[in-house]
């Protein structure tokens, strides 16, 4: 809490300044040392010497850059500078350090994010379908990480949906943010992050994740001549409904027990014809129009949605 952190992108120019009244300064010996417990992505400068001293009256300065040759584009710096100055009479100053005053963070590496989810029931046309809560884990690789700088935006059915992201430190510089989605709906997740040195993470936007825990339904409607004692044709509609219905799973089976001319009973499956679309991806129906013969009929209806919720009923 006492140390001030200053965040930069590389390179940072550091100026060292001393005054000398008599002989003048011959050289500066300096180091850019790492703070304790920083990650292996950081590299420092230890025991460098600068003799290109500039003089203005009794003030002497040198400059150097962090990162220097010791750092590559895969390294950064989190630490402090300390130095001594030696005059031409070989007098060396006390060591000057700003370890307790200010830490430099030189960071050219953009954060990287990986987002994983628990396995869906299936993925169809880039939409992942779930019938239980969705758990999302955001893994961000960033040495100078602050969870409050990560922006996680979730929409449910097109409306902003607040989530509580819990952050924990994983391995190395990786930090995991976990949250769950428990309400039925269509979700889109977006993650953005800019670290304090101004490095921008590649924005993440998910495909649609659909949570659906509601069973589909099947109804028999529009019944005409609902009687066993009539000469009229017996007709009705079989309708399956769900917001994420799997049309291929809607396969009602209508069977009848008939008696032939010899008085023997036999069972036959009735052709229901082609399925009709009432509302795309939500409501489908079969219309039964050909029940003219006397028989004992039974109807078995089954349907599933894309999230794996199933309904079956015998009528």
N, C-alpha and C positions, 0 to 999 in steps of 0.2 A: 504493500500500500504506500510505502514511502518513496519508492523508486518511480520516476517518471519514464514512461516508455515513449520513444519517438519512432514513428513508423515511416519507412522510406522504401522507394524502389531504387534498385542499383542504377548507377553508382552513387554513393554518397561521398562528397568531398569533405574531409576533415582537416581543419586548420589548427596547428599547434602553435602557441605563442608564448614567448618568454621575454623578459627584459634583462639586460646585462649592462652594467655601468662602465666596465673597463675593457676587458679583452675581446668581447664579442663572442658570439656563439659559433662553434665549429660544426656541431652535428646534433641531431636529435635521435635518440633511440626509443622506439615506440612499439607497442603491441596493441592489437585489437583482439581481446580475449573473450571467450564465450562465457556466458552465465552458467551457473550450475543447472544440471538436469535438463539442458536443452537437447533436442533430438539430433540424431546423426546426420540430418540434412544440413546442419550448420557447420561452417568452417571459419577459422579465424586467422589472424596474422600474429606470429610470435617472434620477437627479437629482430625487427626490421630497423635499418639505419638509414637516415636521410641526411645528406650533406649539401643539398641544393638549398641552402638557407638564404632567405631574403631578409634584407635589413632596411629598416626605416627608423633612423635615429638610433635610439637604444632598444628598439623593439625588433625581435627576430622571429621569423615564422617559417614553417614548412607546411606543405599540404600533401596529403595522400588520399587515395580513394579506397573505399570499401564497397564492393569486394575488389581485392587486388588479384595478382596472378594466382594466389592460393585458392581463390574461389572460382568455380565454373558456373555455367548457367544452370547446373543442377544443385548448386549450393546457395545458402543464404547465411545471414549473420544475425545473431542475437547475443549481444554482449556489451562490452564497455571498452574504452580506450585508456591506456596509461602510457606515460612517457617520462623520460629525463632529457635534459639538455646539458651539453658539455661545452665549456668555452675553450678558447685557444690556449689557456693556461692549464688545461686538463682538470679544471674544477667541474664537478658534476652536480647538478641540482638535485634536490629531493624529488622523489618520484611523485608525479602528479597523476591522480586517477579520478575518474568520475563514476566509479562503480557504485557509490552510495547516492549519487545524484541523478544520474540519467543512464538509461540503457538504450542503445541503438538497436533497432530491428530493421535490417535491410533484407527485403523480401521481393524477389522477382518471380516467384513460383505461384501460379494460380491454383486455388483450391480445386480439388477433384471430388466428384460425388458419384457414388454408386447406390442405387435404390433397389431393394429387393422386397418381395412380398411372399406371404405364404401361398402355397400352390392353389390355383383356382380349380373349379370343377372341370372347366374347359375354356378354351379361347376360340372365339368365332369372329372372323372379320376384324381382328385386332381388339375385340372386346373380351376382357377376362370376366368370367361369371363365377360368383361365389354364393354359397348358401349358408355361410357362417361368417363371423366377423373377419375383417381384413386387417392383417398386421403389416405395417410398413416399417422398414428399417432404412434410414438414410445414413450411409457411411461416407463421411467427409474426411479426406486426407489433406490436412493443413497444419503446418507446424505452429503457426501463431493463431490459434483457433479461439473464437469467442462465439458461443452459441447464440447470443442475442443478436448477432449480425446475420444469422441465417434466416431467410424469409421462406416460410413454408405456407403455401396458399392451396387450400382445398375447396373445391366447389362440389356441391351435391345437387343434382338436377338443375345445374346452372346457377345456383345461389351459393354465396360464400358460406363455408361450413368450418367454424373454428375447431382446431384440434390442439391437444396438449402434447407437445413433443418433449420426451424425457431424454436428456443427453447423458451419455456415459463415455468415458475414455476407453478405447479398445487397445490395439497394439500400435506401438510407434506413435505416429502423428494422426492416427485414425480415430475419429470420434463418431459414435453411433447415436442417432436420434430415432426413437421408437414412438409410434403412435398407432392407435387402432380406430377402425371405422366400424360402427355397430348398427347403424340405421340403414334400412333398405333405401336404395337409390343408385343413381349413376354418378360416379365420382371421377374427377380429373384432379391430379396432383401436380403442383408446380413448385420447384425449389430453385431459389436464386441466392447468391452469396458473393459479396465483395469483401476481401480481407482488408485489414486496416492500412495496408500499404497500397491499396487501390487495385489489386489484382482481381480480375473478375472471373468467377467460375462459369463454365459453360452451363447455360440454363437447362434445367431438366423439366420436361413436361411429359406426363404419363399418357398412355392410351387410356381409354375408358375402362374403369373397373366398376362392375355392376354387382351390388349386393342384393340378393333376392331370397327371402326366406318364406315367401307366401306360396302355398300350394296352388296349382292351377285348378280350375273347376270344369265340370261337365254337367250340362243340363239338357233335359229333353223338353222341348217346347213346341208350340204350334201344333198341338195334337188335334187331329180331325177324326170324328167318329170313334171316340174313346170308349168302345163297348165291344163286348164279345158277341153281342146279339144284334148284329146289324148287317145289312147287305152292302153298306157303303165301304169304300176303300179306306183302309186304316193308314194314315200318314202322320209323320212327325219330323221334327228337326232335332239333330244331336249337335250341340254347340259346345266347343271347348274355348275357354278364355284364360288369358294370363298376359301380363305385360311383357314377358320374355318367352313366349311359348315356343316350343320346338315342334314345328308343324309335322315333321316326319314321324314324331312319336304318337300322333293322334290317330289311333287305329281301332275304332269301335268294331266289335264283332257282333253281328245279329244272326242268331240261329233259330230255326223253327223245327218243332217235332210234328211231322205230318203223318197221315194215315193213307196208305195206298188203296187201290180198288179192292184188294184182297183183305183189307182190314189190318194189314201189318203197319207198324210204326217205323218211321225212318227220320233221321236228322239231316238237315240241310242248312248250309250257310248262305245267307242272303247277300247278294251283291248290293252294296250301298252306293255305287257310282263314284263320281269324282268329288273331291273336297272342294268347298266353296270358300272364298276369302271374304269375310265380312269386314275385318280391319286388319291390314297387313301387320304381321308379327304379334297380333293380340287376340283376334277372334276368328275361329274357323268353324265350319259347319258341314254336316252331311244331311241331306234331305231324303227321308225314306218315303217312297211314293208307290211302292209295288206290293203292299201287303193285302192281297185279295183272297188268298186261300185260307181256309180254316186251319189253324195250327196253334200250338202253344209256343210262343216266341219268348226268347230270352236275349237280353242285350248286355254285353260287357263293354265298358268304356274305360280306356286308360289313356293318359296323356302325361307328358313331362315338360318342364320348362328347361331353358338352357342352363339354369343354375343347378339342375339335378333334382328339383322338387317334383315328386310324382304323385299322381292321383289315379285311383282305380276304383270302379264301382260296378256292381252287377245289378241290373234293373229287370 
